[in-house]
Amino acid sequence: MNGAPAGKAARRGSALTRRVARAPWTLLKAVFGWLVLFETRNKILLAPSAIRLRRVENAEVRRLAAGLPATPSALVATVIATHRRPEALRAAVRSALAQSVRDQVVMVVDDGAGLPELPDDPRLFAVSLASNTGTAGVVRNVGLRLTRSRYVAFLDDDNLWEPDHLARALEVLESPGGPDGVYTALRRVLPDGSEQDVLSVPYDRRRAARESFLDTNAFVARRTRSLHFSRLRRTPEVLPREDWELIHRYGRGHRVLHVPHPTVRYLVNPASFYTRW
């Protein structure tokens, strides 16, 4: 007769114990945001990978810089990371070169798979890492370090820009009292070509600690020492992604604004080499 009440009491006690055990984590999430906490954990657990990959990055920059006749320089340097997507890469490169802003260099960095034939354009440079790193941050950092510019933009090999992407970003960046970085809206496209939605979220650093709405394909920023990607080895299961980490960290000491106009065609690609969104 007393078994049922005793069982209910035990379950209530167990639930209370779980709530008490979770209370510190719940409080920390409320104060700092779960993305910030996850990234803190990543920096602790994945620190050895960052040390190793920093060495790889440094060696690759030295090797590849020696093979360039001069450092590619322009008002904007566009860095395109790629790996085994020749047709998509060519489309991405064409969309970068078709920008209404002509004062740019486009640096393609292949993550060790080899480069396909690309358009013949004096603004285009392409290099290949000696081996595959599987780390988008390192690939993009190499492109950053091989170029010189006032501003930097990023494009991945499976995404496209509208022709006014850089122009709209620079209009805001170069306005009197303008910010240090801007990101435009993303038109998210499914693999069949249909539109999923438009992602357009005003910049709020506190909100960004709790929601992942930042993507570097839409980001154009003033080149500073803070503008570099995390070198942690992030498998697809590791959150947050390096895009979020870069913009969130950059926003700590730099003013970032959102341009609510879709200038990026972002492929929602479950088979992406670097990330799934």
N, C-alpha and C positions, 0 to 999 in steps of 0.2 A: 504493500500500500504506500510506503514512503519512497519507493524507487523513483517515481516520476518527479515529484518535487525535488528530490535530491539531485536528479539528473539535470533539471532546469537550473538549479542553483549552481551546479558545477559549470554548466555552459555559460551562465552569466559571469561567473568568476573568471572563466577563461577569456571571455570577450573583454572584460575589464582589464585583465592582465595585458592583453594585446594592445589595447588602447593606451595603457600607461607606457608600454614599451615603445610604442610608435610616437608618443608625445614629443620627445626631443626632435625627431625627424620632421614631424608636422610643423613644429615651431620654427625650425631652421628654414624649411621651404617657404613658410609665410614671410620670414624676414628677408631672406636672400634670393629666393626663387630656385626652382628645382634644376634649371639649366646651369646656373652658377654652381650649385652643389655637385652636379654630375661632372662639370668641368674640373672642379677642384679634385675630385676623386681621380679623374683621368690623369691629371698632372702628377699625382702621387704614384699611381699604378703603372703608367706608361712612360715615366721619365727615362728609363734606360733606352727605349726606342728613340726618343728625341735626341739623346746624346749621340747615338750611332748615326741617325739620319742627318744630324747637323754636320758631322764629318763628311758624309757622302755628298751633301749639298755643297759644302766648301770645295771639295775636290772637283766636283762637276763644274762649278762656276769657273775655277781656275783653268780647267781643261778646255771648256767651250769658249771662254773669253780669248784664249790664245789663238783660237781658230777664226775669230772675227777680225776683219780688216780694221774696224773701228767700232766704238760703242754706239749702237743705234740710239739716236736721240731725236726727240720731237716734243711738241707741247703735250701730247698724250702718248703713253706707251700702253698698247693693248696686249695682254698676256693671254694666250690660248693654250690650255693644257689639253693633251690628247693621248689616246692609247687605243690603237686598233679600230679606228672608225674612219677609214679613208674618205668615203663619200660624204659622211656627215661633216668631217673636218673641212673638206673643200667648200661645203656650203657655209660653214661658220666663218671661214676665212673670207669668202666673198662678201658676206654681210658686214664684216669688219672693214674691208677695203672700200665698200660702197658707202661709208659714212659721209655725210655732207661736210664734216670736219676733215680736212685733208692733211692737217699738220699732225700726223700720228705715225708711229711705227707699230707694226704688228709682229710680236715675237711668239712663234709657235714652239712649244716645248713638248717633245714626245717622251713618254715614260718608258723608254727602252725597247719599243717594239719595231722601230723603223718608220721612216716618213714616206708617204706617197708623193707623187708629183703634185706640186702646188702651183698656183698662178704666178706668172712672171710679173713681179711688181717691185720696184726699188724700195718700197716701204715695208716689204715682207721679209722676215728673217725666220729661219727654222733650224732647230737643233734637236738632237736626240741624246738622251741620257745613255750612259754606257750599259746600264742594266735597269731592270724594272724595280721601282721602289714601292709601287702600290700606294703611294702617299701623295694625295693631291696637293697638300700644302708645300711639300718639298719641290714638286714639279713647278708650281706657280712661283715659288721663291726664286728658283733658278732664273725664270724669265724676268722677274723683277730686277734681279741683281745684274743681269746682262744688259739692261737698258738704262737710259737717262731721260728724265722727263719731269715736267712740273706736276702732271697728273697721271694716274694709272687707272686703267679699266681692265676688267676680267671677263673672259668669255670661254665657256667650255665647248668641247668639240661636238656636242649634240644639241646646241642651242643657237639661236639666231638673234641678231639685232635688227630693229627697224632702222632705216637710214638716218633718222633724226636722234638716235639714242645719245650719241656723244654731244650733239649740239644742245639738246635740252638740258643735259647735265652741266655742261660748261656755262650755259646761260645763267644758271643759278650759282655755280661755283665762283664765277668771275664777276658777279654783281657786287656793288658796294656793300661791304659788311657781310658778304656771302659766307657760307659754311665751309668747312674743310672737306666734307664728304657728302655725297647724295646717293640715293638709290631710287630708281624708278619703279613703276609697277610691273609685275610679271603677268604676261598672258600665258597661262598654263595650258599646254596642248597635249592631248593623249596620243599614243603611238599611231592611231588610225587617222590622225590629222584633225580630229574634231577638238573644239575648245572645251576645256573643263571649266575654267573660271578665270577671273582676273584677281590676282593677289595684290592689294593696295592697302598698306597699313602705315599710318603716320608713325614717325619715329618716336619711341618712348622707351628709354633705356630700362626703366623699371619693368615695363610690360615685356620687354625682350628677355628679361630674366626668367619669364614664365611661359613664353610662347616663342616658337621658332617661325619667324616670318622674314628673316633676313637672308639674302642670297647674293653672293658676289657677282653673279652674272649681270645684276642690275646696278652694281656699285661702282662709282667713279670717285676717286679721292685724291687729295693733294698728297704728293709723295713726302713722307716724313719717316723718321726712324721707327715709328710705331706701325708702319704699313708693311707688315710681313705676316706670313701664315704660321700657325702652329706646326711644329714638326713631329707631333705625336703620331704614332702609327695607328690610324683609326680604321678598324674593320667596319663593314656596314652596320654592325650591331652597336658600335660606340656612338653615344650621343653626349653632347651636341656635336654637330658637324663643324668643320674648320671655317665655313662661311660665317656661321653665327659667332664663333670665337673671335675672328678677325674684327668684324664690325663692332661687336660689343666691347672689345678691348680698345679699339680705335676711338670709340665714342666716349671713353673715360676722360681723354684729354683733348678731344677735338669735337667741334660742333658738326652734327650730322642731321640732314634734313631728308624728307621724302618728297619725291616729285610724283604726284598722282596721275601719271600718264603712262600707259603700257608701251614700253619700247623694246621689250624682250619677249621672244617666243621661246618659252621654257618647256622642254620635253619632259613630261612626267614618265620616266623610263624605269620600270621595275628591274631591268637588266643592266642598269648603269654600272660601269666599272668602279666608280667612286662612291656613289651615294644613291639612295632611293628616297623619293619624296612623295 
